[in-house]
Amino acid sequence: MVQTAKRSQNVPATPKQLPLYRGKKFELLTPSELKDVMSHCIYCSKKLSNPSARFSHLLSQHHQEHYKNIINNRTEVVNAYSVGKTMGLTSMQQEAYIMATLESAKVQAGG
């Protein structure tokens, strides 16, 4: 009889395919390509100078929408964070994974 190891309930399964971020496989992009992709707002698509400016833009222009998106999809966000850590993603890839998760949820919700 072959026994399989039980997966801990606290460790999410690694997805077969990560969500796309702005239509791109963020995990395959070079750091400079990823920085460019991460400089766009997921709510209004505005191109900002860098990811830090995008974050400031999110807080100043889309705070309520972004907060609601995070709260409504908190399980998916926590899962993306956990899976990204398990996969050894860089901090920028980790942020892209979470933003891709939020972007996908926004699209699925019709936004």
Long-range contacts (C-beta under 8 A, 24 or more apart in sequence): 11-82, 11-86, 12-79, 12-82, 12-83, 12-86, 13-83, 14-83, 14-86, 14-87, 15-83, 18-97, 18-100, 19-97, 19-100, 19-101, 19-103, 19-104, 20-100, 20-104, 21-96, 21-97, 21-99, 21-100, 21-103, 22-103, 26-93, 26-96, 26-97, 26-100, 27-89, 27-93, 27-96, 27-97, 31-90, 31-92, 34-92, 34-93, 34-96, 35-92, 37-96, 38-92, 38-95, 38-96, 38-99, 42-99, 42-102, 42-103, 42-106, 43-106, 51-92, 51-95, 66-102, 69-102, 69-105, 69-106, 70-102, 72-105, 72-109, 73-101, 73-102, 73-105, 76-101, 76-105, 77-101, 77-102
